[in-house]
Each structure stands twice: as C-alpha cells, then as structure tokens.
Amino acid sequence: MAHLKGKNVAMIVARGFEDSEAVDPKNYLEEHGATVTVIGLDLEEVAGKKGATLKPDVAVDNVSVDQFDALVIPGGGSPEQLRVHDNVVDFTRQFVQSGKPVASICHGPQLLISADVLRGKTITCVKTIRDDVKNAGANYVDEALVVDENLISSRIPSDLPQFNEGIAKALAGVTA
C-alpha cells in the first residue's frame, strides 16, 4: 500500500464509538506512515462501546480543516453524540466542502446528515440508518466500500479492510 508519511488524518470521536471502527483505521493509517490526530469534544478520555479508550489529542474547538488531509468518522454511538454540537457539525461540513477525503463507517453518516452534505451523493452505511441517509438526499447502496468524489463510506466492522484501503488510496491520490 502507498506510503502515507506526512499525511495528517483527523479522527473525531465521542463516547460510545464502535471500538474496531476507530482503532483499526487509526492503526492501519499509522502503520502506513500517516499521523492520526484524535479529536474530541474536550480532552477527556473517550470510552468505546466494547472497552477501548481513546485520548483526544485536541478538542474540536482548537482545530481547523486546513490542518488535516482527511477526516475519519467512526460509527457506534459516537456520531449521535457529536451531531448535536454545532461546532462539530460545522467542522464536518467545512471538511466535506474542502474536497478532502471524508470517510465514515456504520453510523458515521449521521454526522454527515446533520452537516447537510449528502444531497445527491452515493454512500453506504449500517442498514439501521439507511432511511435517514435517503431522507437526507443521498443514494444508498449496500456495498462494502463506496467512494463518491471525496466521500468514502462503509457499512460495518467486517468492511474495515476495504474501508482502510479506501482511505489510504484517497490519501495517496490513487484513483480506483
């Protein structure tokens, strides 16, 4: 896989994130040379659904889109926690509008729905929010990996190999 040295990836999390959907992409990207910056609502350690914890490197109020090359939005309960914070929604919207890669998995698109950036896009997600994605104006497809311009999406933890590779390819500038 492409060497990602010098690439800085933002990963935004809140309590209840799906452990593997945060930890696996973080490890994968770091193993390939990228720096992953964990962003939280504050600097308090964040607990995942199944026991993993992540310590935010920085609070969302202290970051800007131009510091990063991509954004990763893990699923689980985290997106539901994040989407009620206007600063997080604004950061997400600005990231999508920047044209830089934005990767969401499982419930991650809930944050994209709140940012109102899905109209006319084709994405995937966990089936329990597919109607929400459709109602936000997106074309839902049931595939392991969907890339539509700068939006990268996957459904569930078993899609992580494709998701991780999709993020890495986007960061490396490799087109499918």
C-alpha positions as CSV (number, residue, x, y, z in Angstrom):
1,M,0.0,0.0,0.0
2,A,1.0,3.6,-0.6
3,H,3.3,5.3,1.8
4,L,1.4,8.0,3.8
5,K,4.3,9.7,5.5
6,G,3.5,13.4,6.0
7,K,-0.3,12.9,5.8
8,N,-2.3,14.1,8.8
9,V,-5.7,12.5,9.4
10,A,-8.4,13.8,11.8
11,M,-10.5,11.2,13.6
12,I,-13.4,12.6,15.5
13,V,-14.9,10.6,18.4
14,A,-17.2,10.8,21.3
15,R,-18.4,8.3,23.9
16,G,-19.8,5.0,22.6
17,F,-17.7,4.8,19.4
18,E,-17.5,1.4,17.8
19,D,-14.1,0.2,19.0
20,S,-12.9,-1.5,15.9
21,E,-14.1,1.3,13.6
22,A,-11.8,3.8,15.3
23,V,-8.9,1.6,16.5
24,D,-8.4,-0.4,13.2
25,P,-8.3,2.6,10.8
26,K,-6.1,4.5,13.3
27,N,-3.6,1.6,13.5
28,Y,-3.8,0.9,9.7
29,L,-3.1,4.5,8.8
30,E,-0.3,4.9,11.3
31,E,1.3,1.7,10.2
32,H,1.4,3.2,6.7
33,G,3.1,6.4,7.9
34,A,0.2,8.8,8.5
35,T,-0.3,10.7,11.7
36,V,-3.8,10.3,13.1
37,T,-5.0,13.1,15.4
38,V,-7.9,12.1,17.7
39,I,-10.3,15.0,18.1
40,G,-12.8,15.0,20.9
41,L,-15.4,17.4,22.3
42,D,-12.8,18.1,25.0
43,L,-9.6,16.4,26.2
44,E,-11.3,13.8,28.4
45,E,-10.6,10.2,27.6
46,V,-13.4,8.7,25.5
47,A,-14.7,5.2,26.0
48,G,-15.8,3.0,23.2
49,K,-18.8,0.5,23.3
50,K,-16.6,-2.5,24.0
51,G,-13.9,-1.3,26.3
52,A,-11.4,0.5,24.1
53,T,-10.5,4.1,25.0
54,L,-9.0,6.9,23.0
55,K,-7.4,10.1,24.5
56,P,-8.2,13.1,22.3
57,D,-5.1,14.9,21.2
58,V,-7.0,18.1,20.7
59,A,-10.6,19.5,21.3
60,V,-12.7,20.3,18.2
61,D,-12.7,24.0,19.1
62,N,-8.9,24.1,18.6
63,V,-8.7,22.6,15.1
64,S,-9.3,23.8,11.5
65,V,-9.8,21.8,8.3
66,D,-6.6,23.1,6.8
67,Q,-4.5,21.2,9.4
68,F,-5.6,17.8,8.0
69,D,-5.5,15.8,4.8
70,A,-8.6,13.6,5.6
71,L,-11.3,13.1,8.2
72,V,-12.4,9.7,9.6
73,I,-15.8,9.4,11.4
74,P,-16.1,6.0,13.2
75,G,-19.6,4.6,13.9
76,G,-21.3,3.3,17.0
77,G,-22.9,5.8,19.3
78,S,-20.3,8.5,18.7
79,P,-21.9,10.2,15.7
80,E,-25.1,10.6,17.6
81,Q,-23.2,12.3,20.5
82,L,-21.3,14.5,18.0
83,R,-24.1,15.6,15.8
84,V,-25.8,17.8,18.5
85,H,-22.7,20.0,18.7
86,D,-22.8,22.9,16.2
87,N,-19.0,23.2,16.2
88,V,-18.6,19.6,15.2
89,V,-21.3,19.8,12.5
90,D,-19.6,23.0,11.1
91,F,-16.2,21.3,11.2
92,T,-17.6,18.3,9.3
93,R,-19.4,20.4,6.7
94,Q,-16.3,22.5,6.1
95,F,-14.2,19.3,5.7
96,V,-16.6,17.9,3.1
97,Q,-16.8,21.3,1.3
98,S,-12.9,21.4,1.2
99,G,-12.9,18.4,-1.2
100,K,-10.5,16.5,1.1
101,P,-11.4,12.8,1.8
102,V,-14.1,12.3,4.5
103,A,-14.5,8.7,5.5
104,S,-17.5,7.4,7.5
105,I,-18.4,3.9,8.6
106,C,-21.5,2.4,10.1
107,H,-23.4,5.2,12.0
108,G,-20.8,7.8,10.9
109,P,-23.1,9.2,8.2
110,Q,-25.3,10.6,11.0
111,L,-22.8,13.4,11.3
112,L,-22.9,13.9,7.5
113,I,-26.7,14.1,7.6
114,S,-26.6,16.8,10.3
115,A,-24.0,18.7,8.2
116,D,-26.4,18.5,5.3
117,V,-23.7,17.3,2.8
118,L,-25.3,14.2,1.4
119,R,-27.7,15.5,-1.2
120,G,-27.0,13.9,-4.5
121,K,-24.2,11.7,-3.1
122,T,-24.0,7.9,-3.2
123,I,-22.9,6.3,0.1
124,T,-23.4,3.3,2.2
125,C,-23.9,2.9,6.0
126,V,-25.3,0.4,8.5
127,K,-28.8,-0.6,7.4
128,T,-30.4,0.8,10.5
129,I,-29.8,4.4,9.3
130,R,-30.2,3.8,5.5
131,D,-33.6,5.6,5.5
132,D,-32.1,8.6,7.3
133,V,-29.4,8.7,4.6
134,K,-32.0,8.5,1.8
135,N,-34.1,11.2,3.5
136,A,-31.0,13.4,3.6
137,G,-31.0,13.2,-0.2
138,A,-28.3,10.5,-0.7
139,N,-28.4,7.5,-2.9
140,Y,-27.9,4.5,-0.5
141,V,-26.2,1.4,-1.8
142,D,-25.4,-1.8,0.1
143,E,-21.7,-2.3,-0.7
144,A,-18.6,-2.8,1.4
145,L,-17.0,0.4,0.1
146,V,-18.5,3.3,-1.7
147,V,-16.4,6.3,-3.0
148,D,-18.3,9.3,-4.3
149,E,-15.9,12.2,-5.0
150,N,-14.4,12.9,-1.6
151,L,-16.9,10.8,0.4
152,I,-15.7,7.3,1.4
153,S,-18.2,5.1,3.2
154,S,-18.5,1.5,4.5
155,R,-21.2,-0.4,6.4
156,I,-20.0,-2.4,9.3
157,P,-16.8,-3.7,11.0
158,S,-16.4,-6.6,8.6
159,D,-15.9,-3.9,5.9
160,L,-12.9,-2.4,7.6
161,P,-10.2,-3.9,5.3
162,Q,-11.9,-2.2,2.3
163,F,-12.6,1.0,4.3
164,N,-9.0,1.3,5.5
165,E,-7.6,0.7,2.0
166,G,-10.1,3.2,0.6
167,I,-8.9,5.9,3.0
168,A,-5.2,5.1,2.3
169,K,-5.8,5.2,-1.5
170,A,-7.6,8.6,-1.2
171,L,-4.7,10.0,0.9
172,A,-2.1,8.7,-1.6
173,G,-4.1,10.2,-4.5
174,V,-4.7,6.8,-6.1
175,T,-7.9,6.6,-8.1
176,A,-9.9,3.4,-8.3
